[in-house]
Amino acid sequence: MAESAQTYLTACPVGCSAPLSPTNIVLPEGYLLRCEECGQLLSQIDEPAYWKSMQHFDRQGFNLPSPREAQRRFQLARRRLKTISALLRLPPAAIRVLDVGCSRGSFLAAGAKLGFSMEGVEPAAGIAAAARTDGLKVHTGMLANAGFPAASFDAVTLFEVIEHLGEPLALLRECRRVLKPGGLLVLSTGNTASWTAAAMRERWDYFHIATDAGHISFYNPHSLALLGARAGFVLERLETARVKFYEKGEVARWRYFAGKLAAELLNWPARLAGRGHDMLAYFRCD
């Protein structure tokens, strides 16, 4: 196991003061650690390796989707924006959305096409510049440095962001500050209480920083709700989706496709039981 002095994460990112205990899930960085209060799982990656991994997000050509993937992302964005509009009880033209960690801005572009007022913040300078070249309103840097007035937005989105952060509470509190009273914070991240995590354990690529750059902090529904509450939010809606049992290429083709078929059959039960590995939460300012 790596020495604690060498690890990037030394306490629960959710803000718990409980001890961290080793699990029996072993990664190249060492055992995943579990917060004894909320069940959050933490990587034992060291700080230089973490920051080296984070450079992945500013590579030239990063996050350029194929036409098929671009269409899939648009459909996903449309579903999420439709839910935001329904929960706010406002038409798209009356809703101002801030996407934090917006990358090249596919969510922003989808929202603009659907009539929402969209803005983004992206710390990777090259990628943020590429989004602006595409005509999107994107600020380079961290949300805390963007200088937005209080109560500027109806909704703030954080898609696949918090699993990269050692101290997410400060970011969520800044999200709350820039939200209007009754506004929404929409988060997506992986679910360690999923059937996927239970079946795959250390084989799940979501745990591996070599395949999912920057992933160091892993949530379950309880730890995610607790994080939101400590930042001043109330969890209004939680959705999970998707199951898988094998990564492509790790087993024979027939076994992979049999597992894929079984996962498809279990997708709807996983949604009903909250055991899908993709987790999407809608929080309301309290």
N, C-alpha and C positions, 0 to 999 in steps of 0.2 A: 504494500500500500504506500502511496506517496506520503511524504511528511506533510503535516498540516501547514507548516511555514511556507511550503512551496506551492500551495494550491491558491488559485485565484479566488475561489469562494470559501470563506471561513465561517459563515453563519447563514441561516436560512434566509433566502431572498424575500420571503413573505413577511418577515419581521418577527418571527417567533424567537423566543429565547431558549427554547428547549435544546437539548443535546442533539448532535448528528451521529447516527449510528450506521455502520457499514451494512450494506445489503449483500445478498449473494449474487448480484448482477455485476459481472466483472467486465470492464472495458479496458482498452489499452492504457488509459490514464489511471486505472485502479478501480476499486469497488465504487459503485454508485453509493452515495450517502443518503440517508433518509432522515428528515426532520421528525423527531418523536412526537411533535405536537400536531402538525398538519399533514404529514406524509409526503411533503415535497422531496423530490429526488435531485441530488446535486452531483455534478461532475467533479472529479479531483484534478482537472487539468491545471497546469501551472500558468502563470500570467503571460510569459512570453509566447507560449503555444496558443493561448487564447487570442491574443492580439494578432498573431500571424494568421490565424484562421479568419479573423474579421476582415482582413485585407481582400478576401475573396469577393466581397460585395462591391468593390470599386474597380474590378477588372474591366478592361475594354471588352465590349460585347456581352457583358453579364446580363442575364435576364432578358434576352431577346427571344420572345416566343415564336414558334412556328405559327402559320395561319390557323391551323387546327387548335393549337393551344390558346391563341389569342381569342378565338371564338368561345372556347370553354371558359376562359377567364371573364369574358363579357357576360356570359349567362350567369356565372357565379356572382359577379358584381351586381347584376340586375336583381337577383333574388335577395341579396343582402340589403340593397338600397330600398327595395320594395318593403322589406320588413321595417327598416328604419322609418320610412314614410308612414307606415301603418301605426307603429308604436308612438311616433310623435304626433300623429293625427294632423299632419300637414302635407300639402302637395309638394312635389319636388322643387318647384320654383321658389318656395318659401323656406327651403332647408339649405343651410350652409354647413358643409362637411369638411373636416380637416383629416387627412390621412397621414399618420405619423409613421415614418419608415416606408415612404411611398415608392421607393425604387424608381423605375422608369415611368411610373404613373399610369399603369393600365387601369387601375381602379378609378383614378381621376378622370381619365378619358371616357370611361364608361358612364360615370356619373354626369359628366358634362353633356354627353350625348342624350342622356335621359332627362335632362332639364334641371339637375341639381347645380348649386354653386359649389365648386370644388377647389380645394387648395391642399398642398402637400408640404411635408418637411422630410428631408432626406440627408443623413449625415455623409454619405459617400459623394464627394464633390463631383467626380466625373459623371456618375449616373444622374445626379441632380441636374447637371448641366445638359445632359442628353434629353431629359424630360422637358426642360425649358425650350430646347431646340424644337421639340414637337409641339410647342405652343401651350404647354401646361404651366400653371402657376405653382412653382415649387421653390421652397426656400432651402438653401444649403445649411446644414448644421443640425444641432440638437434643438428640440422643442423649447427648452428653457432659454435658449439664446435667440429665439425668433422674435420676441418682443410683442407678442399678441396681447391686446388688452383683455382684461377679464370679461367673461361672458360674451365671447366673440362668435362661438359656433353652436349650432344645434346638435351636432354629432361629431365625435372624434373616433377614428378607427385605428386600431393597432393590429394588423394582420401579420402573424408569425414574427413578432418582435420580442415579446417578454421572455421567451426561452433563451435569448441571447444576453440577458441583463443580470448582473449581480445585485443591483439595487433598484428594482422596478418601482418601489413605492414613490420615490421622488418624481418619476415620470408620470405615474397615475395621478398624483396630486396636482401636477401641473396641467394635466388633461382636465381635471375637475375645475381648475381655476379658469381655463379658457372656455369652458362649457357654460351655456346659459342655464339658469335654473330649470330643472326638469329635463335637461339634455341627456343624450345617450353616449355611452362609451361602449364600443363594440370591439371585442378581443377575440382573436383566434390563436390557438396553440395546440400542442399535442396532449393527449389524455393518457396518463400512466395507469389509470384505473380501467383501461380498455381491455377487451378480449385480446386485441393484438399484442399489447404489452405483456399480458399474462402468458400468451402462447409463445411469443418470440423472445422475450427477455433480452439478453445481450445481442441477439441477432437482429433486433429491430434497428433499422438504419437511422431512425430519428434520434437514437441515443449517441450516434457516432459522429464526432466532429469532423472526421475525414470525409463523410458523405453529406452531412448537413452542417455546414460551416457555422461556427459560433454557438451551437447548441450546448448549453451548460446547465440549464435549470428546467426541471420537468414537473409539470403541474398535474393535479387531479381536480375533480370538481370541487372538493372541499377546500383545497389550498387556493384555488382560483377565486372562489367566493370570499374567502378570508382576506386575500390580498385586496380585492375590490372594497370590502367593508372597511379595511384599515385606511384606504385612500378616500373614504367618504362616499362610497357608492352603495346602492342596493341592487343585488342581482335580480333582474326581471325575467330573464329567459336564458336557458342553457340548452344547446343542441349538441349532439355528437353524431358522427357518421363514420362509416367505413370500417371494415375488418380485413385483415390479411394474416396469412400464416407463414408465408415464405417470401423472401426477396428473389427477384428474378435472377436466375443463374446459379443459385446456391443449391438447387436440387435438380433431379432429372425433369425434363420438360413435362412428362405425363403427371408427375407428382405436383409440380408447380401449378399446372392448369386444374388439377383436381382440387388443390387447395384454394385456387382462385374461385372456382365454382362454389365450393363450400362457403367461402367468405361472402360471395354475392348473396347466397341464400340467407346468411346470417346478418346481412346489412340492416334490414328493417327491424329485426328483433334487437339488434345493437342500438339502434336509434331509440326504440321504446325503453330500453333498459339503461340508457346513458352510458353504454359500453363501447361506442365507436371511438376510433383513435384520433379523429379530427374533432376538436372541441371549439365551439363558437358560443360566446357569452355576450348578452346585452345587459349592460349595467345602466342604471338611472342615477343621476345626481339626487341625493336624499335631501 
